[in-house]
Amino acid sequence: MLTTMAKPIPATDGCFLGITEVRAIADDASQGSDIAQLLDWVESYLMNSHPDLGRTGAVCPFTRQAAKIDAVRLAISHARAGDEDDAFALIRGAFAELEAIPCKPAMKHFRTVIVGFPECADQDGIAMLKRIQRRHRFYSLARARMIGMMHAGSEDRGLWNPEFRPLRSPMPVLAIRHLVENDAPFAALHPALMVAYLARFPIKGTQRLVNHFRSR
């Protein structure tokens, strides 16, 4: 009887790597194919402009700046839909990884961690990752952090062009970054986020929110 061999898990699985480190392994298909795909998406999409974005600049300008100061960490997890505890532990550890990224105090708000889950592209995998995101929502807001999810079927609308779907990615992704003053448009959409935003930026944040609502 024929048996199906399990796909070997790369040695990079669950490791947080800087962009330079990922580039160094990108040509090794057996070790870095998934993380190389993640890097390609980060560099070619997040760090670049898009004709449908509805504004000038990169899709994620903070990621572009973070890359310049080596404040981006990428990781791949081969967790599947049934591995929620393992995936949760990895994401909880990603918050600590974010804090450990060395950089100048004035540049700390650029620090970013992006984790790809190539084995979670099906409906059950997406549902599992959404649960992990929800379970971290208040944990992240209490620390003035943001946790976002991207995947190929995302229908979340763009802030500047509602016909654009900016959160689509070639593999499911959970990303963690600092809450920043420019997040007023996001805070305006989510009451819990608005509370955390105003606690972090009580004066300038209030002004930005007022300006945002006036411009609508």
SEMARBA-82757 format. One line per 5 residues: number of its first residue (from 1); their letters; for each residue x, y, z of N, C-alpha, C. Coordinates in pm, 1 decimal, decimal comma. Example, Ala and Ser with C-alpha at 12.3 -4.5 7.8 and 13.67 -1.06 7.14 Angstrom:
residues 2
1	as	1319,0 -569,0 780,0 1230,0 -450,0 780,0 1320,0 -330,0 780,0; 1285,0 -225,0 708,0 1367,0 -106,0 714,0 1290,0 3,0 787,0
//
This chain:
residues 216
1	mlttm	84,6 -119,2 0,0 0,0 0,0 0,0 88,0 123,9 0,0; 53,5 218,7 -84,6 129,7 341,7 -91,3 93,7 432,6 25,3; 192,1 497,7 78,9 169,0 593,4 186,8 216,4 730,2 142,0; 150,9 831,8 191,2 187,9 968,6 156,6 286,8 1022,5 258,2; 399,7 1066,2 210,8 501,0 1121,6 299,4 459,0 1261,3 343,3
6	akpip	472,7 1287,9 472,5 442,4 1421,7 522,6 545,0 1520,5 469,3; 498,6 1637,0 436,4 588,1 1740,6 387,7 682,0 1783,4 499,6; 812,7 1779,4 477,2 905,2 1817,7 583,2 888,3 1964,1 622,1; 898,9 1989,5 751,8 888,3 2126,4 800,9 1024,8 2192,1 792,2; 1036,0 2306,5 724,7 1165,5 2373,2 710,0 1225,3 2412,0 844,4
11	atdgc	1356,3 2419,7 848,0 1425,4 2457,4 970,8 1392,5 2599,6 1013,0; 1344,7 2680,2 918,9 1311,0 2819,4 950,6 1173,1 2833,2 1013,9; 1098,0 2724,2 1026,8 961,9 2731,5 1077,7 959,6 2790,5 1218,3; 880,3 2894,7 1236,2 866,7 2956,4 1366,8 980,3 3047,7 1407,4; 1079,1 3066,2 1320,4 1192,9 3153,4 1351,4 1164,8 3294,7 1300,9
16	flgit	1194,8 3392,8 1382,7 1178,0 3532,6 1343,2 1308,1 3582,8 1283,1; 1301,3 3626,1 1158,5 1420,9 3663,3 1083,6 1408,3 3804,5 1028,4; 1520,4 3874,6 1025,0 1524,0 4004,6 960,8 1523,6 3989,7 810,2; 1493,7 4096,6 740,6 1485,3 4090,9 595,1 1617,2 4047,5 533,1; 1727,9 4094,7 585,2 1858,4 4054,2 532,1 1879,6 3905,0 548,2
21	evrai	1838,0 3850,3 661,9 1851,0 3706,2 684,8 1763,4 3627,5 588,9; 1643,8 3675,7 563,1 1554,2 3605,7 471,1 1611,1 3606,7 330,2; 1666,1 3718,5 289,2 1726,7 3724,9 156,2 1839,3 3623,8 142,6; 1911,3 3599,8 250,8 2024,5 3508,1 247,0 1981,4 3363,8 225,1; 1858,1 3330,6 265,1 1811,8 3192,9 249,3 1709,3 3178,0 136,8
26	addas	1674,4 3287,5 71,2 1565,9 3286,0 -27,2 1591,6 3192,6 -144,7; 1716,2 3166,0 -177,7 1747,0 3080,9 -292,0 1745,2 2933,2 -257,1; 1730,8 2899,6 -129,4 1728,9 2760,3 -85,9 1584,1 2715,2 -78,0; 1535,3 2653,7 -183,9 1393,0 2619,4 -192,3 1348,5 2525,7 -81,7; 1436,2 2435,5 -36,3 1396,9 2339,1 65,2 1382,0 2403,1 201,7
31	qgsdi	1448,7 2515,5 223,6 1444,9 2579,2 353,5 1367,0 2710,1 353,3; 1365,2 2780,1 243,5 1312,4 2914,8 248,0 1203,8 2949,4 149,2; 1139,5 2852,0 83,9 1045,6 2887,8 -21,5 927,0 2967,9 30,3; 868,3 2926,3 140,3 752,6 2997,7 193,8 791,4 3134,9 246,9; 900,5 3140,8 320,6 940,2 3269,8 376,5 991,7 3362,7 266,9
36	aqlld	1047,5 3303,9 159,6 1087,8 3386,3 45,2 965,3 3446,0 -23,3; 857,3 3368,6 -33,0 732,6 3420,5 -90,1 676,8 3532,4 -2,4; 685,6 3513,9 128,7 639,0 3617,6 220,2 720,0 3745,5 201,8; 851,9 3731,0 192,7 937,5 3847,6 172,3 904,4 3917,7 40,9; 882,6 3840,4 -64,8 851,3 3900,0 -194,8 723,5 3983,2 -187,0
41	wvesy	623,1 3933,1 -116,8 498,0 4007,8 -100,5 520,3 4135,3 -19,1; 598,1 4124,4 88,0 626,8 4241,8 170,6 696,1 4349,6 88,2; 796,7 4307,8 10,0 876,1 4405,9 -64,7 803,9 4457,4 -189,6; 734,3 4369,4 -259,4 672,7 4410,6 -386,4 534,1 4471,7 -368,5; 468,5 4441,0 -257,1 332,8 4492,6 -235,6 326,3 4592,4 -120,2
46	lmnsh	354,6 4547,2 1,8 340,6 4636,0 117,2 429,1 4759,2 107,5; 550,0 4741,2 55,7 647,4 4849,7 54,6 642,7 4932,7 -73,4; 543,7 4907,0 -158,3 532,2 4981,0 -284,6 395,1 5047,1 -297,9; 385,3 5136,6 -392,3 257,2 5201,2 -420,4 168,2 5105,6 -499,6; 39,9 5138,8 -505,8 -55,4 5058,0 -582,7 -153,1 5153,2 -651,1
51	pdlgr	-180,9 5131,7 -779,4 -266,9 5226,2 -853,3 -408,4 5237,4 -798,4; -455,3 5135,8 -725,4 -591,8 5137,7 -673,6 -600,0 5179,1 -527,1; -487,9 5215,1 -468,4 -485,1 5244,2 -324,7 -571,1 5365,2 -287,7; -570,8 5466,0 -372,8 -650,3 5584,9 -344,7 -573,3 5696,6 -278,0; -445,8 5677,7 -257,7 -357,6 5781,6 -204,1 -217,7 5754,9 -255,4
56	tgavc	-128,7 5851,9 -237,0 10,3 5833,3 -277,8 86,0 5756,5 -169,9; 202,8 5706,5 -206,6 286,3 5636,4 -110,2 265,9 5486,6 -112,5; 340,6 5418,8 -27,1 335,7 5273,1 -20,0 205,0 5225,1 41,9; 168,7 5101,2 10,8 50,8 5040,7 71,8 63,8 5045,8 223,6; 183,0 5012,6 273,2 211,0 5023,3 416,8 340,3 5102,8 434,2
61	pftrq	331,6 5233,5 445,5 453,0 5315,7 454,9 538,0 5283,8 576,2; 476,6 5236,3 683,8 554,9 5205,1 803,0 644,3 5083,5 780,6; 596,3 4987,2 702,4 679,3 4870,4 673,5 800,8 4910,3 591,7; 782,1 5000,2 497,1 895,6 5045,9 415,5 1001,8 5111,2 503,8; 958,9 5198,6 594,0 1055,0 5264,9 681,9 1116,9 5165,7 779,5
66	aakid	1036,8 5071,9 829,5 1088,0 4970,8 921,9 1197,3 4887,4 856,5; 1178,6 4855,3 729,3 1279,3 4776,4 658,0 1410,9 4852,0 647,0; 1403,5 4983,8 630,0 1524,8 5064,3 616,5 1609,5 5061,5 743,0; 1545,6 5046,3 858,5 1619,4 5047,1 985,1 1626,9 4907,5 1047,1; 1602,0 4804,6 966,1 1608,6 4665,4 1011,0 1517,9 4640,8 1131,4
71	avrla	1395,5 4690,7 1123,5 1300,2 4673,9 1233,0 1181,3 4587,1 1193,4; 1199,1 4506,3 1087,7 1096,6 4411,3 1044,9 1145,1 4270,3 1076,0; 1056,8 4189,0 1131,2 1087,2 4048,1 1153,0 979,0 3965,2 1084,6; 1023,2 3866,2 1007,4 932,4 3777,7 935,3 943,4 3636,9 991,1; 833,5 3564,7 986,9 834,3 3425,1 1030,5 729,8 3348,0 951,6
76	ishar	752,9 3219,1 941,3 658,0 3127,0 879,0 620,6 3021,0 981,3; 491,5 2992,8 988,1 443,7 2882,2 1070,3 370,5 2783,4 980,8; 401,7 2655,9 995,8 330,7 2554,1 919,3 219,0 2490,4 1002,0; 170,1 2566,5 1099,4 53,6 2522,9 1175,4 -66,4 2510,6 1082,3; -150,9 2414,8 1111,9 -273,6 2394,2 1035,7 -395,0 2433,8 1120,0
81	agded	-512,3 2414,3 1065,0 -634,4 2456,7 1133,5 -649,2 2393,4 1271,3; -599,3 2271,8 1287,5 -611,4 2203,1 1415,5 -501,8 2234,9 1514,9; -411,3 2322,5 1477,3 -297,0 2355,0 1563,9 -313,3 2492,1 1628,9; -433,3 2522,3 1674,5 -460,2 2657,0 1725,4 -372,7 2693,2 1845,0; -351,2 2598,7 1935,7 -269,7 2629,3 2053,6 -127,1 2666,6 2014,2
86	dafal	-71,3 2592,6 1918,0 65,2 2622,3 1873,1 71,3 2758,2 1803,9; -26,4 2784,5 1719,5 -28,6 2912,8 1648,9 -49,0 3028,5 1746,3; -134,0 3007,1 1845,6 -156,6 3110,5 1946,5 -27,6 3141,1 2021,8; 44,2 3036,2 2061,7 169,2 3055,7 2135,5 271,7 3130,9 2051,4; 276,7 3100,4 1921,4 371,3 3170,1 1834,1 336,9 3318,6 1824,9
91	irgaf	209,6 3349,9 1809,2 170,0 3490,5 1798,6 189,2 3562,7 1931,4; 160,1 3496,2 2042,1 186,9 3560,3 2170,7 336,6 3590,3 2184,3; 419,3 3497,2 2138,9 563,4 3520,9 2141,2 606,7 3630,0 2045,3; 527,5 3651,8 1939,8 561,1 3756,2 1842,9 553,3 3895,4 1904,8; 467,7 3912,0 2004,5 462,3 4040,6 2073,7 593,3 4067,3 2147,1
96	aelea	647,0 3963,9 2211,0 776,3 3978,7 2277,9 887,0 4001,7 2176,5; 876,4 3934,7 2062,3 975,6 3953,9 1955,8 974,0 4098,2 1906,8; 856,2 4156,5 1896,8 843,8 4296,0 1855,4 919,2 4387,3 1952,0; 899,4 4363,8 2081,2 964,5 4448,9 2181,4 1115,8 4430,9 2181,6; 1162,1 4315,6 2136,3 1305,7 4285,5 2140,2 1382,0 4339,5 2019,8
101	ipckp	1311,7 4389,0 1919,0 1380,3 4442,4 1800,7 1460,3 4566,0 1840,9; 1591,7 4563,0 1822,1 1672,7 4677,9 1863,6 1660,9 4793,9 1765,4; 1641,1 4911,7 1817,9 1639,8 5032,5 1735,7 1643,9 5154,2 1827,5; 1667,0 5268,9 1769,4 1671,8 5392,2 1847,0 1533,6 5421,4 1906,3; 1529,6 5479,0 2026,7 1399,8 5506,0 2090,9 1302,0 5582,1 2002,5
106	amkhf	1351,6 5677,8 1926,4 1263,1 5758,2 1842,1 1206,8 5680,2 1723,8; 1260,6 5560,2 1697,8 1218,1 5481,6 1582,2 1141,3 5355,7 1622,7; 1116,2 5338,8 1751,7 1053,4 5215,8 1798,7 915,4 5192,1 1738,2; 845,4 5299,1 1706,5 709,1 5282,2 1655,7 705,0 5220,6 1516,5; 821,0 5206,2 1451,7 824,6 5142,5 1320,2 836,2 4990,0 1329,3
111	rtviv	865,4 4937,5 1445,6 890,0 4793,0 1458,2 767,0 4712,5 1415,9; 792,4 4606,6 1340,1 684,6 4527,6 1280,5 721,9 4380,1 1278,2; 625,5 4294,0 1308,2 643,0 4148,9 1297,7 533,0 4094,3 1207,2; 571,9 4013,4 1109,4 477,2 3957,1 1013,0 495,9 3805,8 1008,9; 388,6 3731,3 1036,1 394,5 3585,0 1040,3 302,3 3528,1 933,2
116	gfpec	357,6 3445,9 844,4 279,9 3381,8 739,9 239,7 3240,9 778,6; 120,0 3200,5 739,0 66,2 3067,1 768,8 23,9 2999,8 637,9; 117,7 2946,7 560,0 84,1 2891,1 428,5 -7,0 2769,0 432,7; -13,4 2699,4 547,0 -97,8 2580,0 556,6 -239,1 2613,0 604,5; -269,9 2740,7 620,1 -401,0 2781,5 672,5 -484,0 2856,6 569,2
121	adqdg	-462,2 2827,5 442,5 -532,3 2901,1 337,1 -676,7 2855,5 317,2; -714,7 2740,6 374,7 -852,0 2693,8 357,6 -944,4 2762,3 458,5; -1072,7 2732,6 448,0 -1172,8 2799,9 531,1 -1148,8 2777,0 679,5; -1114,4 2654,2 716,6 -1091,3 2624,0 857,6 -967,0 2694,8 909,7; -864,5 2701,1 826,1 -742,0 2769,5 866,6 -764,8 2918,0 887,3
126	iamlk	-838,4 2980,8 796,1 -869,6 3123,3 808,8 -950,3 3147,9 935,8; -1047,7 3061,4 962,2 -1130,3 3076,7 1082,2 -1045,3 3065,7 1208,5; -950,2 2972,6 1208,4 -862,6 2957,0 1324,0 -779,4 3081,9 1347,5; -723,1 3137,8 1240,9 -640,9 3257,7 1255,3 -724,2 3377,3 1299,5; -848,1 3385,6 1254,5 -935,6 3493,7 1300,0 -962,7 3481,3 1449,6
131	riqrr	-974,6 3357,9 1498,5 -994,0 3339,1 1642,9 -870,9 3385,8 1719,5; -754,3 3352,7 1667,1 -630,9 3396,0 1732,7 -622,4 3548,0 1735,1; -659,1 3610,2 1625,6 -659,6 3756,7 1621,7 -754,6 3813,0 1727,1; -874,8 3756,9 1735,4 -972,1 3805,5 1834,1 -922,1 3782,7 1976,7; -859,1 3669,0 2000,7 -810,0 3638,4 2135,1 -697,5 3732,4 2177,5
136	hrfys	-632,2 3794,2 2081,3 -524,3 3888,0 2112,5 -568,7 4034,6 2106,7; -693,3 4058,8 2076,7 -736,6 4196,2 2052,3 -710,8 4286,5 2172,6; -761,4 4247,3 2289,2 -744,4 4333,0 2406,8 -601,9 4326,4 2460,2; -537,7 4213,0 2442,4 -396,3 4201,5 2480,6 -313,3 4302,8 2402,8; -341,9 4314,8 2274,7 -265,1 4407,8 2191,6 -301,5 4552,6 2221,2
141	larar	-429,4 4582,7 2235,8 -470,7 4720,2 2260,8 -420,4 4770,3 2395,6; -415,1 4681,7 2495,0 -364,2 4721,5 2626,2 -217,9 4762,4 2619,5; -149,0 4717,3 2516,7 -7,3 4749,0 2497,6 13,9 4850,7 2386,4; -93,9 4912,0 2340,3 -87,6 5007,4 2228,4 -23,3 4943,2 2106,0; -68,5 4822,7 2077,1 -21,9 4749,2 1960,4 -141,7 4715,8 1871,6
146	migmm	-113,1 4688,8 1746,0 -216,1 4650,5 1649,5 -185,7 4509,4 1600,0; -288,7 4427,3 1587,7 -272,1 4296,2 1525,0 -371,5 4287,6 1409,2; -318,2 4267,3 1290,1 -401,8 4263,1 1171,0 -388,0 4131,3 1098,1; -489,7 4098,3 1020,2 -488,4 3974,0 943,5 -508,1 4004,0 796,2; -435,0 3932,7 712,5 -447,4 3942,3 567,9 -455,8 3801,9 509,5
151	hagse	-533,1 3785,9 404,9 -541,5 3657,0 335,8 -598,3 3679,8 196,7; -590,9 3577,6 114,5 -624,5 3592,3 -27,4 -769,8 3631,2 -51,7; -859,2 3590,8 37,4 -1000,7 3618,5 16,3 -1054,7 3735,3 95,9; -966,9 3818,1 151,5 -1012,4 3929,8 234,5 -1102,8 4024,4 155,3; -1214,8 4061,2 216,0 -1307,7 4156,3 154,3 -1307,9 4290,6 226,5
156	drglw	-1212,1 4311,9 316,2 -1203,1 4440,7 384,8 -1175,0 4551,5 283,7; -1250,0 4658,0 292,1 -1238,6 4767,0 196,2 -1125,7 4862,7 233,8; -1070,1 4927,0 133,3 -966,5 5025,3 157,2 -1023,4 5152,8 216,9; -944,1 5220,9 298,4 -988,6 5345,5 360,4 -1005,9 5457,0 258,4; -921,1 5458,9 156,0 -921,0 5568,1 58,5 -987,8 5530,4 -73,0
161	npefr	-1008,1 5401,5 -93,8 -1078,5 5353,7 -212,3 -1157,6 5229,9 -171,7; -1287,4 5242,7 -148,5 -1367,2 5129,8 -100,6 -1376,5 5013,8 -198,8; -1336,9 5036,7 -324,2 -1337,9 4928,1 -422,2 -1209,8 4845,1 -416,7; -1110,3 4893,9 -345,0 -981,2 4825,7 -333,7 -983,8 4733,6 -212,4; -916,8 4619,5 -222,2 -908,0 4524,2 -111,9 -761,0 4514,5 -69,0
166	plrsp	-716,9 4603,8 19,6 -574,1 4612,9 51,3 -519,9 4499,0 135,7; -607,5 4422,4 200,6 -560,8 4320,2 294,0 -555,6 4181,0 231,9; -539,5 4175,3 101,7 -523,8 4045,5 36,0 -375,9 4011,0 24,9; -345,6 3886,2 51,6 -206,3 3840,5 50,8 -200,6 3699,4 -5,3; -85,2 3656,4 -56,2 -75,2 3524,2 -118,6 -87,0 3409,2 -19,9
171	mpvla	-63,9 3436,3 107,5 -84,2 3337,4 213,0 -144,3 3410,5 333,0; -215,3 3339,8 419,8 -267,8 3406,9 538,7 -154,4 3463,7 623,8; -175,5 3582,5 675,5 -72,5 3654,3 750,5 -134,5 3718,8 873,9; -63,8 3710,3 985,6 -94,3 3790,9 1102,9 22,5 3885,5 1124,4; -6,6 4012,8 1138,4 98,9 4113,7 1152,1 76,1 4195,1 1278,9
176	irhlv	185,2 4228,2 1345,4 179,7 4305,1 1470,1 266,4 4429,0 1453,4; 213,9 4541,7 1494,3 290,7 4666,0 1488,5 244,4 4758,9 1599,3; 312,8 4870,3 1611,9 276,2 4970,2 1711,6 154,2 5049,9 1666,7; 71,5 5088,2 1762,3 -34,5 5184,9 1736,7 30,9 5322,1 1722,4; 0,6 5392,6 1615,1 66,5 5520,7 1588,5 -37,6 5631,1 1571,4
181	endap	10,4 5753,4 1577,2 -78,5 5869,3 1570,2 -158,0 5873,5 1440,0; -98,4 5822,9 1332,4 -165,6 5823,9 1201,7 -278,0 5722,1 1190,3; -303,3 5645,4 1296,0 -406,8 5542,2 1291,5 -546,4 5595,7 1320,2; -563,7 5727,1 1320,6 -696,1 5784,7 1347,7 -806,5 5726,8 1258,2; -784,1 5709,1 1126,0 -891,2 5653,4 1042,4 -933,0 5512,8 1085,1
186	faalh	-837,0 5432,6 1132,3 -870,9 5298,5 1180,6 -944,3 5307,7 1313,9; -896,0 5396,9 1402,2 -958,9 5413,1 1533,3 -1104,1 5457,1 1519,6; -1131,3 5537,0 1418,0 -1267,1 5586,8 1397,5 -1365,5 5475,3 1364,3; -1314,7 5362,9 1317,9 -1401,0 5251,8 1276,5 -1428,4 5152,3 1387,4; -1347,4 5154,2 1494,2 -1356,4 5050,7 1597,2 -1356,2 5114,4 1736,0
191	palmv	-1464,8 5107,5 1809,8 -1472,7 5171,2 1941,7 -1361,4 5129,8 2037,9; -1330,9 5000,5 2045,1 -1226,2 4956,0 2137,1 -1090,9 5013,7 2098,0; -1065,1 5019,2 1968,4 -939,9 5077,4 1921,0 -937,0 5227,4 1948,4; -1050,5 5293,6 1936,7 -1054,1 5437,6 1963,0 -1017,9 5467,1 2108,4; -1065,3 5384,6 2200,4 -1031,4 5403,2 2341,8 -881,1 5392,2 2362,2
196	aylar	-820,6 5287,8 2304,9 -675,7 5269,4 2317,9 -599,7 5382,0 2248,6; -651,1 5424,9 2135,3 -585,8 5531,8 2058,5 -584,8 5662,6 2137,0; -697,6 5698,9 2195,6 -705,8 5824,1 2270,8 -628,0 5816,9 2401,7; -616,9 5697,3 2458,5 -534,4 5681,8 2578,4 -387,2 5702,2 2545,3; -348,9 5660,2 2426,1 -209,2 5672,8 2383,7 -179,3 5813,1 2332,4
201	fpikg	-275,8 5874,4 2262,4 -255,4 6007,5 2203,1 -372,8 6098,7 2242,3; -382,1 6137,8 2369,2 -500,9 6210,0 2416,3 -525,0 6344,5 2349,4; -420,5 6418,3 2319,1 -438,1 6552,0 2261,6 -431,8 6548,4 2109,4; -317,9 6503,3 2056,8 -302,7 6499,6 1911,7 -398,3 6399,2 1848,4; -425,2 6290,3 1920,5 -518,1 6190,9 1868,5 -659,0 6245,6 1856,4
206	tqrlv	-701,5 6321,6 1958,0 -833,9 6383,8 1952,7 -844,1 6478,9 1834,0; -738,8 6557,2 1814,2 -738,0 6650,9 1701,3 -745,1 6577,4 1568,4; -670,0 6468,3 1557,6 -671,5 6391,9 1432,3 -808,9 6328,9 1408,0; -871,9 6279,5 1512,4 -1004,3 6220,2 1495,9 -1106,7 6325,8 1454,4; -1100,3 6442,3 1516,9 -1191,4 6550,8 1479,2 -1172,7 6587,4 1332,1
211	nhfrs	-1047,2 6600,6 1291,6 -1018,4 6634,6 1151,6 -1065,6 6525,0 1057,2; -1050,3 6400,2 1102,0 -1094,0 6288,0 1018,4 -1245,2 6291,8 997,9; -1320,4 6310,4 1106,4 -1466,1 6311,5 1094,3 -1514,5 6432,6 1014,9; -1446,0 6544,8 1027,9 -1484,4 6664,4 952,6 -1461,3 6647,9 802,8; -1362,1 6567,5 769,0 -1327,4 6550,6 627,3 -1416,4 6450,9 555,3
216	r	-1498,2 6380,6 628,0 -1581,0 6276,0 566,9 -1702,0 6335,7 495,3
//
